[in-house]
Amino acid sequence: MIFLKSLEEIEIMRAANRIVAETLSELRGCVRPGVSTGELDGIAGEWIAKKKAKTAFKGYTIRNGSVPFPAHICISLNNEVVHGIPSHQRIIQDGDVVSLDFGVVYDGFYGDAAVSFAVGEVDPSVQQLLKTTTAALEAGICHACVGNRLGDISAAVQGHVERNGFSVVREFVGHGVGRRLHEDPPVPNYGVRNRGVRLREGMVIAIEPMVNMGVPEVTMLEDGWTAVTKDGSLSAHFEHSVAILTDGPLVLSKM
Ligand code: MG
């Protein structure tokens, strides 16, 4: 069931997502060789408290009985696609591709966004992966308009990624977001134009392309959370929470 949001609710979601965007920006400034992903998680926790928000990911379970996510933020490095678990033993190195995926609850509503970037100098092909993934997200957002269908977003993301020679992960998809972190509809990063749910005013969706340099398949690590590329290739992930309004898409998680 898709929950449409009022303009007042969208304003609250904007505030939630502003906290997410500010925290991501702060964390990005802290990423350098020698910093552990556990330290970054600590900073994320401090920002949640400072902004009087609540943690969204810590304790989250995929299904009843599954391992709760143990941290405030997902930090996925290099071949890790999503849901990397921060650790004080995991030290960021020069040349790493870092993806930060963060969410909060504020005034009853979730904010959710992700960003990826390289630490120091990297090969042009890595820059191309990052540039393509962020541009694929923008392409998807452009189609998040009243009257379009969900498949228009999915096809725009997939088309941009594949034209640039990269692949789109199928196992994980974007989602509706609101009073719950994951609401209907699922928002795949692959699909066919003019198919799927008709987009209506008041829908809020998280569009989040996960793009691999090699094959699209992923495998799960034994920690029950971390998804890695099957072929060990690098992966990038960008995400924005977007409200669909009559005058066009409103990106809630932009700084
Ligand atoms: Mg998300």
py3Dmol code that shows the C-alpha trace and the ligand (Angstrom):
import py3Dmol

protein = """\
ATOM      1  CA  MET A   1       0.000   0.000   0.000  1.00  0.00           C
ATOM      2  CA  ILE A   2       1.370   3.386  -1.000  1.00  0.00           C
ATOM      3  CA  PHE A   3       0.979   6.157   1.602  1.00  0.00           C
ATOM      4  CA  LEU A   4       0.634   9.603   0.046  1.00  0.00           C
ATOM      5  CA  LYS A   5       2.073  12.463   2.113  1.00  0.00           C
ATOM      6  CA  SER A   6       0.538  15.871   2.701  1.00  0.00           C
ATOM      7  CA  LEU A   7       2.606  18.998   2.080  1.00  0.00           C
ATOM      8  CA  GLU A   8       2.987  19.361   5.863  1.00  0.00           C
ATOM      9  CA  GLU A   9       4.325  15.821   6.121  1.00  0.00           C
ATOM     10  CA  ILE A  10       6.686  16.454   3.232  1.00  0.00           C
ATOM     11  CA  GLU A  11       8.025  19.503   5.113  1.00  0.00           C
ATOM     12  CA  ILE A  12       8.806  17.257   8.101  1.00  0.00           C
ATOM     13  CA  MET A  13      10.476  14.770   5.767  1.00  0.00           C
ATOM     14  CA  ARG A  14      12.510  17.622   4.355  1.00  0.00           C
ATOM     15  CA  ALA A  15      13.735  18.419   7.865  1.00  0.00           C
ATOM     16  CA  ALA A  16      14.589  14.737   8.475  1.00  0.00           C
ATOM     17  CA  ASN A  17      16.458  14.531   5.191  1.00  0.00           C
ATOM     18  CA  ARG A  18      18.297  17.792   5.853  1.00  0.00           C
ATOM     19  CA  ILE A  19      19.748  16.173   8.981  1.00  0.00           C
ATOM     20  CA  VAL A  20      20.781  13.196   6.853  1.00  0.00           C
ATOM     21  CA  ALA A  21      22.414  15.429   4.228  1.00  0.00           C
ATOM     22  CA  GLU A  22      24.247  17.525   6.824  1.00  0.00           C
ATOM     23  CA  THR A  23      25.569  14.421   8.564  1.00  0.00           C
ATOM     24  CA  LEU A  24      26.743  12.891   5.287  1.00  0.00           C
ATOM     25  CA  SER A  25      28.538  16.114   4.441  1.00  0.00           C
ATOM     26  CA  GLU A  26      30.165  16.241   7.888  1.00  0.00           C
ATOM     27  CA  LEU A  27      31.241  12.581   7.628  1.00  0.00           C
ATOM     28  CA  ARG A  28      32.648  13.049   4.152  1.00  0.00           C
ATOM     29  CA  GLY A  29      34.872  15.775   5.572  1.00  0.00           C
ATOM     30  CA  CYS A  30      36.169  13.293   8.175  1.00  0.00           C
ATOM     31  CA  VAL A  31      37.074  10.532   5.704  1.00  0.00           C
ATOM     32  CA  ARG A  32      40.820  10.239   5.194  1.00  0.00           C
ATOM     33  CA  PRO A  33      43.367   7.401   5.162  1.00  0.00           C
ATOM     34  CA  GLY A  34      43.811   6.046   8.683  1.00  0.00           C
ATOM     35  CA  VAL A  35      40.281   6.771   9.919  1.00  0.00           C
ATOM     36  CA  SER A  36      38.256   3.698  10.896  1.00  0.00           C
ATOM     37  CA  THR A  37      34.698   3.196   9.754  1.00  0.00           C
ATOM     38  CA  GLY A  38      33.845   2.666  13.437  1.00  0.00           C
ATOM     39  CA  GLU A  39      34.994   6.234  14.193  1.00  0.00           C
ATOM     40  CA  LEU A  40      32.733   7.534  11.415  1.00  0.00           C
ATOM     41  CA  ASP A  41      29.810   5.647  12.930  1.00  0.00           C
ATOM     42  CA  GLY A  42      30.544   7.333  16.258  1.00  0.00           C
ATOM     43  CA  ILE A  43      30.402  10.756  14.590  1.00  0.00           C
ATOM     44  CA  ALA A  44      27.098   9.819  12.923  1.00  0.00           C
ATOM     45  CA  GLY A  45      25.721   8.897  16.360  1.00  0.00           C
ATOM     46  CA  GLU A  46      26.827  12.266  17.781  1.00  0.00           C
ATOM     47  CA  TRP A  47      25.063  14.115  14.944  1.00  0.00           C
ATOM     48  CA  ILE A  48      21.858  12.167  15.505  1.00  0.00           C
ATOM     49  CA  ALA A  49      21.904  13.270  19.159  1.00  0.00           C
ATOM     50  CA  LYS A  50      22.904  16.865  18.344  1.00  0.00           C
ATOM     51  CA  LYS A  51      20.027  17.212  15.857  1.00  0.00           C
ATOM     52  CA  LYS A  52      17.546  15.613  18.267  1.00  0.00           C
ATOM     53  CA  ALA A  53      16.787  12.878  15.753  1.00  0.00           C
ATOM     54  CA  LYS A  54      16.571   9.123  16.281  1.00  0.00           C
ATOM     55  CA  THR A  55      18.700   6.425  14.769  1.00  0.00           C
ATOM     56  CA  ALA A  56      17.032   4.726  11.799  1.00  0.00           C
ATOM     57  CA  PHE A  57      19.335   1.855  10.899  1.00  0.00           C
ATOM     58  CA  LYS A  58      20.596   0.640  14.290  1.00  0.00           C
ATOM     59  CA  GLY A  59      18.472  -2.318  15.349  1.00  0.00           C
ATOM     60  CA  TYR A  60      16.773  -2.565  11.946  1.00  0.00           C
ATOM     61  CA  THR A  61      15.863  -6.124  10.965  1.00  0.00           C
ATOM     62  CA  ILE A  62      15.026  -7.316   7.466  1.00  0.00           C
ATOM     63  CA  ARG A  63      12.645  -9.946   8.803  1.00  0.00           C
ATOM     64  CA  ASN A  64      11.667 -11.435  12.147  1.00  0.00           C
ATOM     65  CA  GLY A  65      14.598 -13.229  13.709  1.00  0.00           C
ATOM     66  CA  SER A  66      17.268 -11.804  11.386  1.00  0.00           C
ATOM     67  CA  VAL A  67      20.392 -10.069  12.744  1.00  0.00           C
ATOM     68  CA  PRO A  68      19.620  -6.438  13.691  1.00  0.00           C
ATOM     69  CA  PHE A  69      21.884  -3.886  11.950  1.00  0.00           C
ATOM     70  CA  PRO A  70      24.404  -2.936  14.659  1.00  0.00           C
ATOM     71  CA  ALA A  71      25.328   0.644  13.675  1.00  0.00           C
ATOM     72  CA  HIS A  72      23.941   4.098  12.835  1.00  0.00           C
ATOM     73  CA  ILE A  73      25.300   4.149   9.302  1.00  0.00           C
ATOM     74  CA  CYS A  74      26.161   1.699   6.539  1.00  0.00           C
ATOM     75  CA  ILE A  75      29.724   2.147   5.297  1.00  0.00           C
ATOM     76  CA  SER A  76      30.596   0.025   2.271  1.00  0.00           C
ATOM     77  CA  LEU A  77      34.122   0.060   0.846  1.00  0.00           C
ATOM     78  CA  ASN A  78      35.298  -0.871  -2.663  1.00  0.00           C
ATOM     79  CA  ASN A  79      33.667  -4.210  -3.675  1.00  0.00           C
ATOM     80  CA  GLU A  80      31.044  -3.851  -0.922  1.00  0.00           C
ATOM     81  CA  VAL A  81      27.786  -2.807  -2.555  1.00  0.00           C
ATOM     82  CA  VAL A  82      25.599  -1.858   0.429  1.00  0.00           C
ATOM     83  CA  HIS A  83      25.031  -2.467   4.159  1.00  0.00           C
ATOM     84  CA  GLY A  84      28.699  -2.560   5.211  1.00  0.00           C
ATOM     85  CA  ILE A  85      28.994  -2.652   9.011  1.00  0.00           C
ATOM     86  CA  PRO A  86      31.287  -0.003  10.553  1.00  0.00           C
ATOM     87  CA  SER A  87      34.159  -1.301  12.674  1.00  0.00           C
ATOM     88  CA  HIS A  88      37.110   0.139  14.586  1.00  0.00           C
ATOM     89  CA  GLN A  89      39.236  -2.523  12.865  1.00  0.00           C
ATOM     90  CA  ARG A  90      38.294  -1.332   9.396  1.00  0.00           C
ATOM     91  CA  ILE A  91      40.741   1.406   8.412  1.00  0.00           C
ATOM     92  CA  ILE A  92      40.172   3.556   5.342  1.00  0.00           C
ATOM     93  CA  GLN A  93      43.071   3.513   2.859  1.00  0.00           C
ATOM     94  CA  ASP A  94      44.172   5.875   0.137  1.00  0.00           C
ATOM     95  CA  GLY A  95      42.371   4.937  -3.096  1.00  0.00           C
ATOM     96  CA  ASP A  96      39.331   3.388  -1.381  1.00  0.00           C
ATOM     97  CA  VAL A  97      35.842   3.893  -2.785  1.00  0.00           C
ATOM     98  CA  VAL A  98      33.701   4.799   0.221  1.00  0.00           C
ATOM     99  CA  SER A  99      29.922   4.683   0.238  1.00  0.00           C
ATOM    100  CA  LEU A 100      28.003   6.182   3.144  1.00  0.00           C
ATOM    101  CA  ASP A 101      24.314   5.311   3.496  1.00  0.00           C
ATOM    102  CA  PHE A 102      22.569   7.075   6.355  1.00  0.00           C
ATOM    103  CA  GLY A 103      19.083   7.561   7.737  1.00  0.00           C
ATOM    104  CA  VAL A 104      17.343   9.181  10.691  1.00  0.00           C
ATOM    105  CA  VAL A 105      13.879   9.434  12.151  1.00  0.00           C
ATOM    106  CA  TYR A 106      12.735  12.969  12.899  1.00  0.00           C
ATOM    107  CA  ASP A 107       9.293  13.912  14.159  1.00  0.00           C
ATOM    108  CA  GLY A 108       7.990  10.474  13.152  1.00  0.00           C
ATOM    109  CA  PHE A 109       9.359  10.458   9.605  1.00  0.00           C
ATOM    110  CA  TYR A 110      12.399   8.857   8.026  1.00  0.00           C
ATOM    111  CA  GLY A 111      15.110  10.525   5.992  1.00  0.00           C
ATOM    112  CA  ASP A 112      17.391   8.329   3.857  1.00  0.00           C
ATOM    113  CA  ALA A 113      20.280   9.150   1.522  1.00  0.00           C
ATOM    114  CA  ALA A 114      23.629   7.800   0.348  1.00  0.00           C
ATOM    115  CA  VAL A 115      26.761   9.103  -1.304  1.00  0.00           C
ATOM    116  CA  SER A 116      29.922   7.505  -2.695  1.00  0.00           C
ATOM    117  CA  PHE A 117      33.351   9.012  -3.323  1.00  0.00           C
ATOM    118  CA  ALA A 118      36.980   8.039  -3.722  1.00  0.00           C
ATOM    119  CA  VAL A 119      39.705   8.741  -1.172  1.00  0.00           C
ATOM    120  CA  GLY A 120      42.705  10.446  -2.822  1.00  0.00           C
ATOM    121  CA  GLU A 121      43.776   9.735  -6.385  1.00  0.00           C
ATOM    122  CA  VAL A 122      42.033   6.932  -8.255  1.00  0.00           C
ATOM    123  CA  ASP A 123      42.002   5.522 -11.775  1.00  0.00           C
ATOM    124  CA  PRO A 124      39.819   7.461 -14.280  1.00  0.00           C
ATOM    125  CA  SER A 125      37.612   4.357 -14.622  1.00  0.00           C
ATOM    126  CA  VAL A 126      36.742   4.663 -10.915  1.00  0.00           C
ATOM    127  CA  GLN A 127      35.879   8.346 -11.355  1.00  0.00           C
ATOM    128  CA  GLN A 128      33.719   7.273 -14.294  1.00  0.00           C
ATOM    129  CA  LEU A 129      31.868   4.736 -12.117  1.00  0.00           C
ATOM    130  CA  LEU A 130      31.115   7.422  -9.519  1.00  0.00           C
ATOM    131  CA  LYS A 131      30.108  10.000 -12.122  1.00  0.00           C
ATOM    132  CA  THR A 132      27.861   7.517 -13.930  1.00  0.00           C
ATOM    133  CA  THR A 133      26.098   6.415 -10.733  1.00  0.00           C
ATOM    134  CA  THR A 134      25.343   9.955  -9.571  1.00  0.00           C
ATOM    135  CA  ALA A 135      24.198  10.903 -13.083  1.00  0.00           C
ATOM    136  CA  ALA A 136      21.973   7.797 -13.190  1.00  0.00           C
ATOM    137  CA  LEU A 137      20.348   8.958  -9.951  1.00  0.00           C
ATOM    138  CA  GLU A 138      19.774  12.415 -11.475  1.00  0.00           C
ATOM    139  CA  ALA A 139      18.295  10.787 -14.599  1.00  0.00           C
ATOM    140  CA  GLY A 140      15.898   8.816 -12.410  1.00  0.00           C
ATOM    141  CA  ILE A 141      14.899  11.900 -10.417  1.00  0.00           C
ATOM    142  CA  CYS A 142      14.080  13.776 -13.653  1.00  0.00           C
ATOM    143  CA  HIS A 143      11.388  11.176 -14.362  1.00  0.00           C
ATOM    144  CA  ALA A 144       9.834  11.336 -10.860  1.00  0.00           C
ATOM    145  CA  CYS A 145       6.888  13.415 -12.098  1.00  0.00           C
ATOM    146  CA  VAL A 146       3.143  13.170 -11.539  1.00  0.00           C
ATOM    147  CA  GLY A 147       1.573  11.117 -14.341  1.00  0.00           C
ATOM    148  CA  ASN A 148       4.727   9.188 -15.213  1.00  0.00           C
ATOM    149  CA  ARG A 149       5.083   5.543 -14.241  1.00  0.00           C
ATOM    150  CA  LEU A 150       7.626   3.978 -11.921  1.00  0.00           C
ATOM    151  CA  GLY A 151       9.191   2.161 -14.879  1.00  0.00           C
ATOM    152  CA  ASP A 152      10.142   5.527 -16.384  1.00  0.00           C
ATOM    153  CA  ILE A 153      12.436   6.142 -13.397  1.00  0.00           C
ATOM    154  CA  SER A 154      13.826   2.601 -13.437  1.00  0.00           C
ATOM    155  CA  ALA A 155      14.487   2.620 -17.188  1.00  0.00           C
ATOM    156  CA  ALA A 156      16.209   6.023 -17.020  1.00  0.00           C
ATOM    157  CA  VAL A 157      18.575   4.788 -14.291  1.00  0.00           C
ATOM    158  CA  GLN A 158      19.329   1.494 -16.027  1.00  0.00           C
ATOM    159  CA  GLY A 159      19.759   3.111 -19.446  1.00  0.00           C
ATOM    160  CA  HIS A 160      22.287   5.630 -18.179  1.00  0.00           C
ATOM    161  CA  VAL A 161      24.304   2.991 -16.324  1.00  0.00           C
ATOM    162  CA  GLU A 162      24.403   0.461 -19.155  1.00  0.00           C
ATOM    163  CA  ARG A 163      25.206   3.047 -21.826  1.00  0.00           C
ATOM    164  CA  ASN A 164      28.327   3.768 -19.800  1.00  0.00           C
ATOM    165  CA  GLY A 165      29.359   0.113 -19.659  1.00  0.00           C
ATOM    166  CA  PHE A 166      28.505  -0.587 -16.012  1.00  0.00           C
ATOM    167  CA  SER A 167      25.859  -2.849 -14.469  1.00  0.00           C
ATOM    168  CA  VAL A 168      22.870  -2.327 -12.177  1.00  0.00           C
ATOM    169  CA  VAL A 169      22.375  -4.434  -9.054  1.00  0.00           C
ATOM    170  CA  ARG A 170      19.013  -6.284  -9.045  1.00  0.00           C
ATOM    171  CA  GLU A 171      18.960  -7.767  -5.539  1.00  0.00           C
ATOM    172  CA  PHE A 172      18.499  -4.411  -3.811  1.00  0.00           C
ATOM    173  CA  VAL A 173      16.137  -1.639  -4.894  1.00  0.00           C
ATOM    174  CA  GLY A 174      14.913   1.783  -3.851  1.00  0.00           C
ATOM    175  CA  HIS A 175      11.675   2.165  -1.927  1.00  0.00           C
ATOM    176  CA  GLY A 176       8.887   4.359  -0.717  1.00  0.00           C
ATOM    177  CA  VAL A 177       9.786   6.164   2.506  1.00  0.00           C
ATOM    178  CA  GLY A 178       7.758   7.964   5.164  1.00  0.00           C
ATOM    179  CA  ARG A 179       6.666   6.853   8.625  1.00  0.00           C
ATOM    180  CA  ARG A 180       8.556   3.660   7.834  1.00  0.00           C
ATOM    181  CA  LEU A 181      12.013   3.303   6.339  1.00  0.00           C
ATOM    182  CA  HIS A 182      10.857   0.929   3.639  1.00  0.00           C
ATOM    183  CA  GLU A 183       7.382   1.494   2.251  1.00  0.00           C
ATOM    184  CA  ASP A 184       5.725   0.619  -1.041  1.00  0.00           C
ATOM    185  CA  PRO A 185       6.452   0.885  -3.852  1.00  0.00           C
ATOM    186  CA  PRO A 186       9.770  -0.878  -4.447  1.00  0.00           C
ATOM    187  CA  VAL A 187      11.818   1.293  -6.837  1.00  0.00           C
ATOM    188  CA  PRO A 188      14.061  -0.962  -8.954  1.00  0.00           C
ATOM    189  CA  ASN A 189      17.038   0.482 -10.821  1.00  0.00           C
ATOM    190  CA  TYR A 190      16.073  -1.541 -13.879  1.00  0.00           C
ATOM    191  CA  GLY A 191      12.799  -1.677 -15.746  1.00  0.00           C
ATOM    192  CA  VAL A 192      10.729  -0.748 -18.734  1.00  0.00           C
ATOM    193  CA  ARG A 193       9.367   2.683 -19.588  1.00  0.00           C
ATOM    194  CA  ASN A 194       5.631   3.210 -19.270  1.00  0.00           C
ATOM    195  CA  ARG A 195       5.231   0.226 -16.936  1.00  0.00           C
ATOM    196  CA  GLY A 196       4.487   0.001 -13.251  1.00  0.00           C
ATOM    197  CA  VAL A 197       2.742   2.206 -10.728  1.00  0.00           C
ATOM    198  CA  ARG A 198       1.462   5.593 -11.895  1.00  0.00           C
ATOM    199  CA  LEU A 199       3.240   8.373  -9.969  1.00  0.00           C
ATOM    200  CA  ARG A 200       0.955  10.578  -7.899  1.00  0.00           C
ATOM    201  CA  GLU A 201       1.344  13.798  -5.973  1.00  0.00           C
ATOM    202  CA  GLY A 202       2.465  13.090  -2.409  1.00  0.00           C
ATOM    203  CA  MET A 203       4.452   9.950  -3.129  1.00  0.00           C
ATOM    204  CA  VAL A 204       7.894  10.034  -1.519  1.00  0.00           C
ATOM    205  CA  ILE A 205      10.448   7.555  -2.819  1.00  0.00           C
ATOM    206  CA  ALA A 206      14.107   6.809  -2.182  1.00  0.00           C
ATOM    207  CA  ILE A 207      15.846   6.329  -5.529  1.00  0.00           C
ATOM    208  CA  GLU A 208      19.151   4.550  -4.995  1.00  0.00           C
ATOM    209  CA  PRO A 209      21.167   3.137  -7.885  1.00  0.00           C
ATOM    210  CA  MET A 210      23.780   0.557  -6.874  1.00  0.00           C
ATOM    211  CA  VAL A 211      26.178   0.220  -9.777  1.00  0.00           C
ATOM    212  CA  ASN A 212      28.940  -2.337 -10.307  1.00  0.00           C
ATOM    213  CA  MET A 213      31.976  -2.045 -12.513  1.00  0.00           C
ATOM    214  CA  GLY A 214      31.715  -5.748 -13.427  1.00  0.00           C
ATOM    215  CA  VAL A 215      28.840  -8.227 -13.214  1.00  0.00           C
ATOM    216  CA  PRO A 216      25.562  -7.139 -11.568  1.00  0.00           C
ATOM    217  CA  GLU A 217      25.383 -10.113  -9.175  1.00  0.00           C
ATOM    218  CA  VAL A 218      26.102  -9.769  -5.484  1.00  0.00           C
ATOM    219  CA  THR A 219      26.821 -12.214  -2.671  1.00  0.00           C
ATOM    220  CA  MET A 220      26.283 -11.805   1.054  1.00  0.00           C
ATOM    221  CA  LEU A 221      29.000 -11.951   3.693  1.00  0.00           C
ATOM    222  CA  GLU A 222      28.568 -14.125   6.773  1.00  0.00           C
ATOM    223  CA  ASP A 223      27.805 -11.061   8.924  1.00  0.00           C
ATOM    224  CA  GLY A 224      24.285 -11.289   7.482  1.00  0.00           C
ATOM    225  CA  TRP A 225      24.385  -7.738   6.120  1.00  0.00           C
ATOM    226  CA  THR A 226      27.270  -6.834   3.841  1.00  0.00           C
ATOM    227  CA  ALA A 227      26.547  -7.363   0.150  1.00  0.00           C
ATOM    228  CA  VAL A 228      29.635  -7.601  -2.071  1.00  0.00           C
ATOM    229  CA  THR A 229      30.032  -7.862  -5.822  1.00  0.00           C
ATOM    230  CA  LYS A 230      30.248 -11.478  -6.966  1.00  0.00           C
ATOM    231  CA  ASP A 231      33.307 -10.798  -9.139  1.00  0.00           C
ATOM    232  CA  GLY A 232      35.081  -8.551  -6.625  1.00  0.00           C
ATOM    233  CA  SER A 233      34.690  -5.471  -8.841  1.00  0.00           C
ATOM    234  CA  LEU A 234      34.123  -1.993  -7.394  1.00  0.00           C
ATOM    235  CA  SER A 235      30.626  -0.716  -6.651  1.00  0.00           C
ATOM    236  CA  ALA A 236      29.065   2.726  -6.100  1.00  0.00           C
ATOM    237  CA  HIS A 237      25.795   3.791  -4.476  1.00  0.00           C
ATOM    238  CA  PHE A 238      23.978   7.117  -4.436  1.00  0.00           C
ATOM    239  CA  GLU A 239      20.541   7.785  -2.949  1.00  0.00           C
ATOM    240  CA  HIS A 240      18.115  10.663  -2.565  1.00  0.00           C
ATOM    241  CA  SER A 241      14.679  10.792  -0.967  1.00  0.00           C
ATOM    242  CA  VAL A 242      12.408  12.518  -3.476  1.00  0.00           C
ATOM    243  CA  ALA A 243       8.895  13.911  -3.087  1.00  0.00           C
ATOM    244  CA  ILE A 244       6.689  13.841  -6.180  1.00  0.00           C
ATOM    245  CA  LEU A 245       4.814  17.136  -6.457  1.00  0.00           C
ATOM    246  CA  THR A 246       2.622  18.667  -9.156  1.00  0.00           C
ATOM    247  CA  ASP A 247       5.379  21.090 -10.093  1.00  0.00           C
ATOM    248  CA  GLY A 248       8.012  18.369 -10.320  1.00  0.00           C
ATOM    249  CA  PRO A 249      10.309  16.269  -8.157  1.00  0.00           C
ATOM    250  CA  LEU A 250      11.542  17.801  -4.895  1.00  0.00           C
ATOM    251  CA  VAL A 251      14.817  16.279  -3.699  1.00  0.00           C
ATOM    252  CA  LEU A 252      14.451  16.251   0.079  1.00  0.00           C
ATOM    253  CA  SER A 253      17.956  15.079   0.914  1.00  0.00           C
ATOM    254  CA  LYS A 254      19.904  17.722  -1.004  1.00  0.00           C
ATOM    255  CA  MET A 255      22.073  20.066   1.095  1.00  0.00           C
TER     256      MET A 255
END
"""
ligand_1 = """\
1
MG
Mg 17.290 3.481 1.114
"""
view = py3Dmol.view(width=600, height=400)
view.addModel(protein, "pdb")
view.setStyle({"model": 0}, {"cartoon": {"style": "trace"}})
view.addModel(ligand_1, "xyz")
view.setStyle({"model": 1}, {"stick": {}})
view.zoomTo()
view.show()
